[in-house]
Amino acid sequence: MEPLRQAEDAVEANKELPSPFKDEPFIKEWLRLEPSLGETDLRPLLHLSRDTATRDFGADDLTTQGRELRDALIKAKSGNQLLTKVIQDAGAIQAEKAMARAWQLKAGKRSWRNNEDMVPLVEPCKVFRELGPKAASLLAQAPVAQLGPGPIPTLYEQDWARPVLDQWAQASDVNRAVKQAIESKKKARR
């Protein structure tokens, strides 16, 4: 764990952090936490973290059906009857938790340019309309500069998504094609 020890030493001496660490306040604060780990063999902990059986232990209060739904939402490329059944079987409470967890887990793979990215939000809300506010709050966290026009038509069909789309239409850092797609759907709806 030599790189970690070197980073802890660098923070202690107020020096620039070595690679692969980024010289950011959060990372420096983390490296100052006790106990220091630079002298500790973390391989057993890393091995344990890869164990899928422990992945869910107490993390998000998902039942078996909730975990099944979370995994289905992560894999889904579009809505289908099987996915709808899994959502129904999970129930509204578990569907909300699974939706939020799947959305979080897919964050690094989301392009913000196609419908597939929106499946974890859209499909649970089709079954349980009361999940719309939660879905809208998750959608509102989008990095607007990365948005593409691809998912706009699908999102505009969702009542819960329209207020977020209206905000995007007004945002200065949303690209022109996205704004045009939103305006086009607004006009078609009138």
URCOR-V387923 format. One line per field, one symbol per residue. psi: psi as a letter, one per 30 degrees, with the letter a starting at -180 (. if undefined). burial: # if it has 24 or more other C-alpha atoms within 12 Angstrom, else .. Layout:
psi->???
burial->???
This chain:
psi->heeeeeeeeeeeghlkklkgkkileeeeeeffkklkffgkjgeeeeeeffjfefefjgeghkleeeeeeeeeeefkfllleeeeeeeeeeleeeeeeeeeeeeefgeffkfgfleeffefeeeefeejfffeeeeeeeefgkjfffklfefeeeeffjeffeeeeeeeffkfgkleeeeeeeeeeeeff.
burial->...#.###.##.....#..........#..#..............................#..##########.#.##...##.###.###############.#...#.##.###############.######.###.#.#..##########.#########.##....#...##.###.#.....
